[in-house]
Amino acid sequence: MKLTLITVALAVSSAAAFAPSSVERTSSALNMDRRSAFGQIATASAVLAGVPAIASADGAASAQSEQRARFKYGSRIIALQKAVDSGDFGAIADEKAAFILFNSGAYSTNKAKRKAAVAGTNAIFAAIRSGDKGAVKSAFGNYVADNKIKDFVDVSPDDGQGYCNDFDYRVKTKSAAIYVR
């Protein structure tokens, strides 16, 4: 929508720039009076003011980025299972950023699921603040189940290839294996 409006504005301003002026004066070298010159400057300024809006594309809302967030932060969350079982609240609190990033990244296109995931995160940290080990274990189990967070399998080069280049999000994880001759 914005791109269409900008394209139309560019077309109109270029047409206005090259249109013959209604008042011709021979005294200026451009055959343009002050009013039309300032009109064209104002049109060009308005178009240029809209140009930064073109660069505000939201590349974070895609299936690939949601999968990446689910893998990166979901694996950090599932690794907290031992800390939850032992009641190590400090280890869970240290990974609060993983919960926040998982919620915003894995559900960047679904606000209802994001809201439910945030509520689950809040339940976990409310239980930590209350110091109730059973409530933390229950809230964590519900969070993992509701968000379908699973541990990723170990991949060895004998079983298959887990990634293909150094820019893959599985690099340096247990799911990373690459076939090398």
N, C-alpha and C positions, 0 to 999 in steps of 0.2 A: 504494500500500500504506500509506504513512504517512498520507495524507489520509484513507483509510478508517478507520484506527485512531483518528485524531484526531476524526473525525466521530462514531464510536461512543463515544469517551470523553466528548465534549460531550453526546451524548444521554443517556448514563448519569448524568453529573453533574447535568444539568438535571432529570432525573427524580428523582434523589436529593435535590435541593434542594427540590423541591416535594412530596415524599412526606410523608405525615403521620408524625410522630415516634411511636415506640412508647411512650415515657415522656412523659406530659404533666404539666407543672408549671405551676401558675397563677402562680408568683412572677415569672416573666420575661415581658417584653412580647412576645417572639417565640415563646413556648411551645417552647423548644428548650434542651436541656441542653448542658453544656460539651463533652461527648464528641462529640455529633453536629455541633456547630458547628465544632469543630476538624477533624472528618472532612470536612466540606464545604469548609473552607478548604484542607485538604491536597489534595482532589480538584481544586479550582479552581487551585491552585498547580501541580499536575502537568500540567493541561491547558495552562496558560499557559507552562510550561517547554517544551512541545512546539511552540508557535506559531512561534518563529523557524525551526524546521526547514522550515516551509511555504515560507518565502521563499528557500530555497536551491535554486531551480530552475536547471538547467544549460541556459541558452539558447544556449550556444556550440556545442553539438553538433547542428547542423542542416545541411541541404544548402546553404542560402543562406550561412551563415557560412563553410562550407568553400569555396564558390565565391568569396566575397569574399577570403579568405586566399590562395587559389590565384592570384587576379588581382593583389592588392596586392603580395604578397611574391614571387610567381613572376615578375612583371615586373621586380622589383628584381634577382632572381637572374639572369634571362636577360640583363639589361643588363650583367652582369659578363663577358660573353663576350669583349669587347675586352681587358679586364684579364687574363683567363686566357690569351688568345693572346699578349699582350705579356709575360706573366710578372710582372705587377704584383701581388705578394702582399699588399701593404699595402691596396690597394683591395678585394681580396677579404676580407681580415681585417676591414676596416671595416664590411662588410656581413654579419658573422656573425649579427647579430640577425635579418636577413631569412631566413636559413636556419633558425634556431631557430623563428621565428614561422610560417614556411611548414610546417615539420614538425608543429608542434602544432596549427595551424589547419586545414590542408588535410586532415589525417587525424585529426580529433578523434573520429571514430566507428570508426576501423579501426586497432586497435593493432598489427596485424602490419605494415601498410604504414607506419605511423609509425615502428616499430622499424627497418624497412629504410631509410627516409629518414634517420633519425638515423645509421645506420651509414654511409650515403653521405656525410653531412655530416662525420662523423668522419674518413672517408677523405680528403676534401678538405683538412681542416685538418691532418691528419697529414702529408700531402704538402707542405703549406705549411711546416710546422715542419722538415721534412727539407730543404727548399729545392730540391726536384726539380720543375722546370718541366713536364717530360713527365708526371710522375705527377699533378700538379695538373690538367693538361689532360685526362688520361684519366679521373680521378675526377670532374671537373666534367662531362665529356661523359656519363659513366655516370649521374650524378645527374640531369641534365636529361632523359636518355632514360628512365630508370626511373620518374621522377615525371611524365613527359609534360608538362614545362614548355615552353610555347611563347610566342613573342612575340606580342603582340596587335596587330592591324592598326590602321592609321590610319583613322579614320572622319571623313569630311568631311560637312558639312551637305547637300551635293549627293548624296551616296551614301546617306544614311540618318541615323537618329538613334541616338546612342550612349547617351544617358541622358536622364532626364526631370525630375530635380530636383537640388537642391544636396546632398542627402543620399546620393546614389548614390556608390558607391565608384569609379566611373570618372571622376568630376569631376577636372579638371586633369590628365588623362592624355591620351595620343595617341588613345585610343579614345573620347574625349569629344567629342561633337558634338551640338548640339541645334538643332532647326529653330526659327527665329524669323521671324515674318512681317515 
